[in-house]
Amino acid sequence: MEKEEHKEVYDTPVTDENGSPISIVWKPDLYKLQQESPKPQPVFASSAVSGCPFFYGLEYHGAMNHKEASSLLKNDGNYLIRLSTSLNDKTYTLSLKIFNKVHHYKLFYDGQHYVSQKRFNTINDLVADGLVTLYIESKAGKYIHLMHSLISYEKSPYMTLNKLKRKTIKKLKPRQLNCEEVVDYDKPHNFKTHNFKGLNWCELCSNFLWGFTQQGVKCEDCGFSAHFKCSEKVPSDCCPDLKLFRGVFGIDLTTHVKAYKTNRPFVIDKCVEEIERRGMSVEGIYRVSGFQEEMDNLRLALDKDGKSTVMGDKAYENIHVVASILKMYLRLLPIPLITFDVHPLVLQALETQMSWERLAEVRAALKKLPPAHYNTLSYLMAHLYRVTLRSDENKMTAQNLSTVFAPTLMPMPDLIDFKGTIPDMNRDISALHMIIENQNVIFN
C-alpha cells in the first residue's frame, strides 16, 4: 500500500452487493502494514564482549563507530548495540537497518529499555515497535496526516456503534429515571496512555492502533480508545460506563452524574431525603458522627447496590450514620464541590463592603462552577437552610453548619504548615455561612 493509494479510503464509497452504501467501522490498512513491516533480527557479536552491561546480551558489540556498525547490518530488521566512540561520555547506541538505511539512536535503561518515552522489557520488543513505527510512518505518512485531519466525530465508529444507546438515553422521560428532568452535562474524557493487548482500533478515525505498547490512549471512565492525536479532537462527550467503576466514593462528581444519569450524585439525594424524613429535629445533626462500623457498612452498600441501597431506620437506626456518609462522600471528591478555581473568587467577594454587592459577586463566582457542581451545591444549600429553620430543636445554626461543612466543601490547604500551625478557616466559614443564609437569592 503506497502513499498515493490512501486517498481512496476516504473518497471511494463502499457498497454491498445491492449497491447500498456500507458504513465502514474498522479500516485494516495500517494493520496490514504492521504485518508487512520488517521483523527484528539481532546481529550477535562472535563472543561475549568484556564490560558488557548486565542488561544487554550478545547483541552488544562494545566500542564501535557508526561506519563499522553499518557494515555489519546487511538486511532490513538487523540491529545491534554498541558503545559510541564519537562522544566523550559513555553512550550506548542502538543501530538498526530499515529501507536499506541504517539509523542510530541513543539507548537508555532505568529498569526498562527506552529511546524516547516508550518503555520496553527487552531490546527485541523495543526494536520491533520501532520498526513498525518507522515502516508505517514511511509507507503511510500521507494517509496518517489525512486520517487525523479528516476525521469526523459524528461519523466515527464510536457514534455508529453507540447511536442507539445514546438516543435511548436522551429519550428517557424524567419519570423513567425517577427524578426531575436530567441535565445532559458535558464531560471531558479521562484519557490515559494505554498498553493495548491484541488488535485494537481507534474509535474516532477507525484506523488500527499500531505498535506493541503505548499505542494510544483510553478513557478510564467510558473506555473510548484513540490515537494520541485523534484524542485531541474528541469533544467533551464522555458517557461513563458503570462497569468500569468500583464504587461511588472518590469518583469525580461530573463523572458520577453522567454515569448514573442524574442531576446530582444519588448519594446526596438519598442521604438528604432520609435526613429530612427523620433527622431534622435531632440535636447535633451533621455535627455528631455516626459509629464507624455502621458507616463502613453503609458505604459498602452504596458502592455495591447504588441507587437501590436501603438506608431507612430499620437498616440504620442512627441517623448520624447517614449524615456522616453524606459528609464523607463530599470529602472524598477528587475535586471539591466548590472547586479550586472558584474558591478564591468566593473569598475575594467577602471583601466587598456593600452587602448586596457581596451577594452579587458570590453568585457570579459560583456560576463559574461546573454545572454538576453548581446544581449539587444549590440543592445542598437549600437543604442546610431548612436544617437551620429547626435550629431550636437540632441546635444547628447556619454558623454551626458552616463550621462543619467548610473544610468539606472547599479546597483544604495542608492541615499543618511548616510552623506547625493549623490554617485559619474563618473566611471560609463566613463565606459558607452567607451562602446558606442567602441560598434563595444566590441560586434563585
PLY file of the C-alpha trace (Angstrom):
ply
format ascii 1.0
element vertex 444
property float x
property float y
property float z
element edge 443
property int vertex1
property int vertex2
end_header
0.00 0.00 0.00
1.81 3.12 -1.25
1.19 6.67 -0.12
-0.78 7.59 -3.27
-3.32 4.80 -2.65
-4.60 6.05 0.70
-6.88 8.82 -0.57
-9.36 6.24 -1.84
-10.08 5.11 1.71
-11.84 8.45 2.26
-13.10 9.25 -1.24
-14.43 5.93 -2.58
-17.84 4.85 -1.21
-18.16 1.21 -0.23
-21.35 -0.62 -1.25
-22.85 -4.05 -0.66
-23.99 -6.49 -3.36
-27.19 -4.47 -3.82
-25.33 -1.22 -4.28
-26.31 0.20 -0.88
-23.63 2.20 0.94
-21.87 0.45 3.80
-20.69 2.40 6.81
-17.06 1.43 7.40
-16.36 0.78 11.05
-12.80 -0.53 11.17
-10.16 0.07 8.49
-7.49 -2.64 8.15
-4.90 -0.75 6.08
-2.49 0.12 8.89
-2.82 -3.35 10.38
-1.72 -4.83 7.04
1.29 -2.53 7.05
2.23 -3.65 10.56
2.13 -7.24 9.36
4.39 -6.34 6.42
6.95 -4.43 8.48
10.44 -5.94 8.96
10.90 -8.21 11.96
13.77 -7.60 14.41
16.89 -9.67 13.66
19.76 -9.13 16.11
23.31 -9.27 14.82
25.27 -11.02 17.56
28.88 -10.49 18.43
31.09 -13.54 17.83
31.66 -13.82 21.57
30.75 -12.06 24.79
32.30 -8.58 24.95
34.27 -7.58 28.02
32.49 -4.92 30.07
29.05 -5.73 28.62
26.29 -4.28 30.85
24.14 -6.95 32.51
21.02 -5.70 30.70
22.47 -6.45 27.22
23.38 -9.76 25.63
25.29 -10.89 22.56
23.71 -8.07 20.53
26.20 -5.79 22.35
29.42 -5.26 20.33
31.33 -2.91 22.62
33.07 0.23 21.32
32.29 0.75 17.64
31.76 3.70 15.32
28.74 4.11 13.07
30.56 3.01 9.91
31.64 -0.26 11.48
28.10 -0.83 12.74
26.60 -0.11 9.32
28.88 -2.66 7.69
27.50 -5.41 9.95
23.84 -4.66 9.28
23.07 -6.40 5.97
19.26 -6.72 5.91
16.20 -4.74 6.94
15.42 -5.54 10.56
19.07 -6.17 11.52
20.17 -4.37 14.69
22.98 -4.26 17.23
24.01 -2.29 20.30
27.34 -0.54 20.54
29.28 1.88 22.69
29.54 5.07 20.67
33.09 6.25 20.04
32.11 9.65 18.65
31.32 11.17 22.05
33.45 11.74 25.14
30.89 10.28 27.52
29.80 6.64 27.58
26.78 6.44 25.26
25.05 3.21 24.34
23.66 3.33 20.82
21.09 1.23 19.00
21.85 0.83 15.31
19.17 -0.72 13.09
18.50 -1.02 9.39
15.27 -0.38 7.53
14.61 0.59 3.91
18.26 -0.22 3.26
19.31 2.63 5.54
20.92 2.47 8.98
19.55 4.58 11.83
21.30 5.27 15.14
19.56 6.07 18.45
20.81 6.84 21.95
19.73 3.99 24.17
18.80 4.22 27.86
17.98 1.81 30.68
16.25 2.50 34.01
14.91 -0.98 34.65
13.37 -0.88 31.19
14.85 -0.04 27.81
13.86 3.17 26.05
14.83 5.58 23.29
12.16 8.23 23.92
9.06 7.91 26.10
8.00 4.32 25.48
9.45 1.71 27.84
10.17 -1.94 26.95
11.19 -5.00 28.93
13.54 -6.27 26.19
15.62 -4.74 23.42
13.86 -7.03 20.93
10.47 -5.53 21.90
11.85 -2.01 21.56
13.22 -2.74 18.08
10.04 -4.50 16.97
7.94 -1.49 17.94
10.42 0.92 16.36
10.48 -0.98 13.06
6.67 -0.94 12.88
6.54 2.79 13.57
9.25 3.66 11.04
7.71 1.39 8.41
4.15 2.71 8.81
5.17 6.36 9.01
7.26 5.99 5.85
4.73 3.98 3.85
1.61 5.79 5.03
2.74 9.25 6.09
0.22 10.99 3.86
-2.53 8.64 4.95
-1.81 9.26 8.65
-1.92 13.01 8.05
-5.28 12.63 6.27
-6.79 10.39 8.92
-6.02 12.95 11.64
-7.24 15.92 9.60
-10.38 14.43 8.02
-11.82 12.58 10.99
-15.46 13.25 11.84
-16.75 12.58 15.34
-20.34 12.28 14.08
-19.31 9.57 11.59
-16.86 7.80 13.88
-17.21 4.14 14.90
-17.93 5.38 18.43
-21.04 7.21 17.28
-22.02 4.48 14.83
-21.89 1.67 17.37
-23.40 3.67 20.24
-26.04 5.58 18.28
-28.99 3.55 19.52
-27.76 3.59 23.12
-27.23 7.35 23.10
-30.65 8.00 21.53
-32.31 5.85 24.17
-30.61 7.77 26.97
-31.71 11.13 25.58
-35.32 9.98 25.13
-35.72 8.66 28.68
-38.51 10.57 30.39
-37.98 12.06 33.86
-40.39 9.56 35.46
-38.37 6.67 33.97
-35.28 7.99 35.72
-37.20 8.58 38.97
-36.07 12.20 39.19
-36.63 15.62 37.65
-35.63 16.22 34.04
-31.99 15.22 33.73
-29.38 17.69 32.52
-27.05 16.29 29.86
-23.77 17.57 31.34
-20.68 17.99 29.18
-17.87 15.83 30.49
-14.36 15.58 29.02
-12.85 12.14 28.54
-10.36 10.94 31.12
-7.70 9.79 28.64
-4.64 7.90 29.87
-1.81 6.34 27.86
-2.69 2.66 27.44
-0.97 -0.59 26.50
-3.48 -2.36 24.27
-3.33 -6.14 24.02
-4.34 -7.87 20.83
-5.80 -5.99 17.86
-7.39 -2.63 18.69
-8.70 0.24 16.60
-9.16 3.98 17.17
-12.82 4.70 17.87
-12.56 8.13 16.26
-10.76 7.60 12.94
-11.41 3.81 12.79
-7.77 3.02 12.00
-5.57 0.41 13.65
-3.63 1.36 16.81
-0.24 0.23 15.61
2.75 -0.76 17.66
3.21 -3.16 20.57
2.97 -0.86 23.60
1.51 2.55 24.45
-0.25 2.55 21.09
-2.69 5.27 22.13
-4.96 6.45 24.93
-8.04 5.05 26.62
-10.70 6.88 28.63
-10.76 5.40 32.11
-14.42 6.38 32.53
-16.05 5.12 29.33
-13.39 3.01 27.59
-13.08 5.23 24.48
-9.84 4.24 22.66
-7.98 6.55 20.29
-4.66 7.56 18.79
-2.90 10.31 20.74
-3.62 12.93 18.05
-7.19 11.74 17.49
-7.95 12.10 21.19
-7.25 15.83 20.92
-10.29 16.20 18.64
-12.76 14.28 20.79
-15.36 16.67 22.32
-16.43 16.67 25.98
-18.98 13.93 25.35
-17.90 11.16 27.70
-20.65 8.74 28.76
-19.11 6.89 31.72
-19.69 3.16 31.96
-20.75 1.92 35.39
-18.96 -1.38 34.73
-15.65 0.48 34.91
-16.33 1.84 38.42
-15.51 0.04 41.64
-17.86 2.19 43.66
-19.23 5.70 44.06
-16.87 7.24 46.61
-13.80 9.10 45.36
-15.16 9.50 41.81
-15.25 12.87 40.07
-18.70 14.41 40.61
-19.45 15.10 36.93
-18.36 11.58 36.04
-20.71 10.23 38.71
-23.82 12.06 37.49
-23.09 11.24 33.84
-22.70 7.56 34.67
-25.89 7.37 36.74
-27.83 9.79 34.50
-28.85 12.08 37.36
-28.59 15.81 38.02
-26.82 15.26 41.34
-24.99 12.34 42.91
-27.65 9.89 44.07
-25.75 9.56 47.36
-26.55 13.20 48.14
-30.22 12.79 47.21
-30.72 9.62 49.24
-28.98 10.98 52.32
-30.80 14.33 52.22
-34.19 12.65 51.74
-33.55 10.33 54.70
-32.32 13.15 56.94
-35.29 15.35 56.08
-37.61 12.44 56.81
-36.35 11.65 60.30
-33.33 13.75 61.26
-34.29 17.41 61.13
-35.11 17.62 64.83
-32.17 15.50 66.01
-29.77 17.52 68.13
-26.32 17.89 66.57
-27.30 16.61 63.12
-24.16 16.78 60.89
-22.04 17.70 63.94
-22.27 14.35 65.74
-20.50 11.48 63.99
-22.03 8.07 63.43
-20.49 4.78 64.54
-17.58 3.85 62.26
-18.66 0.23 61.76
-22.14 1.25 60.61
-20.65 3.93 58.36
-18.38 1.34 56.75
-21.38 -0.93 56.15
-23.41 1.86 54.55
-20.51 2.92 52.35
-20.04 -0.65 51.11
-23.79 -0.92 50.47
-23.80 2.29 48.38
-20.77 1.09 46.40
-22.41 -2.27 45.75
-26.14 -1.54 45.42
-26.07 2.06 44.19
-29.49 3.73 43.95
-31.26 0.70 45.40
-29.41 0.95 48.72
-31.76 0.82 51.71
-30.91 3.33 54.45
-34.16 3.56 56.40
-34.38 3.45 60.18
-34.67 -0.34 60.21
-31.32 -0.66 58.44
-29.59 2.32 60.10
-31.43 3.46 63.20
-28.81 6.09 64.00
-29.45 8.99 61.58
-25.97 10.36 62.34
-24.60 7.47 60.27
-26.46 8.75 57.19
-25.34 12.36 57.83
-21.73 11.23 58.26
-21.84 9.30 54.98
-23.04 12.42 53.14
-20.09 14.38 54.54
-17.71 11.51 53.71
-18.90 11.42 50.09
-18.26 15.16 49.71
-14.91 14.95 51.50
-13.65 12.19 49.19
-14.44 14.04 45.94
-11.18 14.43 43.99
-12.31 17.95 43.03
-14.12 19.71 45.91
-17.74 20.77 45.48
-16.56 24.41 45.49
-13.68 23.90 43.10
-10.08 25.05 43.36
-10.53 27.88 40.86
-13.85 29.15 42.24
-12.85 29.03 45.91
-10.58 32.14 45.83
-13.26 34.07 43.91
-15.77 33.37 46.69
-13.32 34.53 49.36
-12.49 37.62 47.34
-16.19 38.51 47.22
-16.23 38.77 51.03
-14.03 41.86 50.81
-16.82 43.83 49.12
-18.24 46.39 51.53
-21.88 46.61 50.41
-23.90 43.51 51.32
-25.91 43.43 48.08
-22.70 43.71 46.02
-21.15 40.95 48.10
-24.07 38.63 47.33
-23.89 39.51 43.64
-20.18 38.70 43.49
-20.61 35.40 45.34
-23.41 34.49 42.96
-21.24 35.36 39.95
-18.35 33.32 41.36
-20.48 30.23 41.97
-21.88 30.48 38.43
-18.38 29.56 37.28
-18.69 26.12 38.87
-19.13 23.13 36.55
-22.91 22.61 36.08
-22.98 19.37 38.08
-21.15 21.07 40.97
-23.43 24.11 40.82
-26.65 22.08 40.85
-25.42 19.89 43.69
-24.32 22.88 45.77
-27.66 24.63 45.20
-29.56 21.53 46.35
-27.33 21.05 49.39
-27.51 24.70 50.49
-31.32 24.66 50.28
-31.29 21.56 52.48
-28.93 23.10 55.04
-31.09 26.21 55.14
-34.08 24.02 56.01
-31.97 22.46 58.78
-31.37 25.93 60.24
-35.10 26.62 60.34
-35.33 24.00 63.07
-32.22 25.08 64.94
-34.27 25.47 68.16
-34.57 21.68 68.15
-31.39 20.47 66.43
-29.07 23.24 67.72
-27.55 23.58 64.22
-27.49 27.23 63.19
-26.02 28.47 59.91
-22.81 29.25 61.81
-22.61 25.73 63.22
-23.31 24.10 59.85
-20.74 26.34 58.15
-18.12 25.31 60.69
-18.87 21.64 59.99
-19.07 21.84 56.18
-16.44 24.44 55.25
-13.48 22.01 55.43
-15.51 19.51 53.36
-16.90 21.73 50.62
-13.90 23.97 49.99
-10.33 23.09 48.96
-8.32 22.48 52.07
-4.67 23.54 52.33
-2.28 21.28 54.19
-3.71 20.93 57.67
-0.38 21.72 59.28
2.04 24.22 57.77
5.81 24.22 58.25
5.45 26.19 61.50
3.11 23.57 62.93
0.04 25.84 63.00
-3.42 24.94 61.74
-4.57 27.23 58.88
-7.31 29.74 59.67
-10.64 28.82 58.04
-12.66 31.71 59.44
-13.09 33.29 55.99
-14.26 30.00 54.51
-16.75 29.58 57.34
-18.00 33.14 56.88
-18.45 32.60 53.14
-20.41 29.41 53.63
-22.49 31.00 56.38
-23.50 33.74 53.95
-24.30 31.22 51.18
-26.56 29.15 53.45
-28.48 32.12 54.78
-28.91 33.66 51.29
-29.21 30.49 49.21
-32.59 31.54 47.77
-31.05 34.77 46.40
-27.71 33.32 45.32
-29.14 30.34 43.42
-32.58 31.76 42.63
0 1
1 2
2 3
3 4
4 5
5 6
6 7
7 8
8 9
9 10
10 11
11 12
12 13
13 14
14 15
15 16
16 17
17 18
18 19
19 20
20 21
21 22
22 23
23 24
24 25
25 26
26 27
27 28
28 29
29 30
30 31
31 32
32 33
33 34
34 35
35 36
36 37
37 38
38 39
39 40
40 41
41 42
42 43
43 44
44 45
45 46
46 47
47 48
48 49
49 50
50 51
51 52
52 53
53 54
54 55
55 56
56 57
57 58
58 59
59 60
60 61
61 62
62 63
63 64
64 65
65 66
66 67
67 68
68 69
69 70
70 71
71 72
72 73
73 74
74 75
75 76
76 77
77 78
78 79
79 80
80 81
81 82
82 83
83 84
84 85
85 86
86 87
87 88
88 89
89 90
90 91
91 92
92 93
93 94
94 95
95 96
96 97
97 98
98 99
99 100
100 101
101 102
102 103
103 104
104 105
105 106
106 107
107 108
108 109
109 110
110 111
111 112
112 113
113 114
114 115
115 116
116 117
117 118
118 119
119 120
120 121
121 122
122 123
123 124
124 125
125 126
126 127
127 128
128 129
129 130
130 131
131 132
132 133
133 134
134 135
135 136
136 137
137 138
138 139
139 140
140 141
141 142
142 143
143 144
144 145
145 146
146 147
147 148
148 149
149 150
150 151
151 152
152 153
153 154
154 155
155 156
156 157
157 158
158 159
159 160
160 161
161 162
162 163
163 164
164 165
165 166
166 167
167 168
168 169
169 170
170 171
171 172
172 173
173 174
174 175
175 176
176 177
177 178
178 179
179 180
180 181
181 182
182 183
183 184
184 185
185 186
186 187
187 188
188 189
189 190
190 191
191 192
192 193
193 194
194 195
195 196
196 197
197 198
198 199
199 200
200 201
201 202
202 203
203 204
204 205
205 206
206 207
207 208
208 209
209 210
210 211
211 212
212 213
213 214
214 215
215 216
216 217
217 218
218 219
219 220
220 221
221 222
222 223
223 224
224 225
225 226
226 227
227 228
228 229
229 230
230 231
231 232
232 233
233 234
234 235
235 236
236 237
237 238
238 239
239 240
240 241
241 242
242 243
243 244
244 245
245 246
246 247
247 248
248 249
249 250
250 251
251 252
252 253
253 254
254 255
255 256
256 257
257 258
258 259
259 260
260 261
261 262
262 263
263 264
264 265
265 266
266 267
267 268
268 269
269 270
270 271
271 272
272 273
273 274
274 275
275 276
276 277
277 278
278 279
279 280
280 281
281 282
282 283
283 284
284 285
285 286
286 287
287 288
288 289
289 290
290 291
291 292
292 293
293 294
294 295
295 296
296 297
297 298
298 299
299 300
300 301
301 302
302 303
303 304
304 305
305 306
306 307
307 308
308 309
309 310
310 311
311 312
312 313
313 314
314 315
315 316
316 317
317 318
318 319
319 320
320 321
321 322
322 323
323 324
324 325
325 326
326 327
327 328
328 329
329 330
330 331
331 332
332 333
333 334
334 335
335 336
336 337
337 338
338 339
339 340
340 341
341 342
342 343
343 344
344 345
345 346
346 347
347 348
348 349
349 350
350 351
351 352
352 353
353 354
354 355
355 356
356 357
357 358
358 359
359 360
360 361
361 362
362 363
363 364
364 365
365 366
366 367
367 368
368 369
369 370
370 371
371 372
372 373
373 374
374 375
375 376
376 377
377 378
378 379
379 380
380 381
381 382
382 383
383 384
384 385
385 386
386 387
387 388
388 389
389 390
390 391
391 392
392 393
393 394
394 395
395 396
396 397
397 398
398 399
399 400
400 401
401 402
402 403
403 404
404 405
405 406
406 407
407 408
408 409
409 410
410 411
411 412
412 413
413 414
414 415
415 416
416 417
417 418
418 419
419 420
420 421
421 422
422 423
423 424
424 425
425 426
426 427
427 428
428 429
429 430
430 431
431 432
432 433
433 434
434 435
435 436
436 437
437 438
438 439
439 440
440 441
441 442
442 443
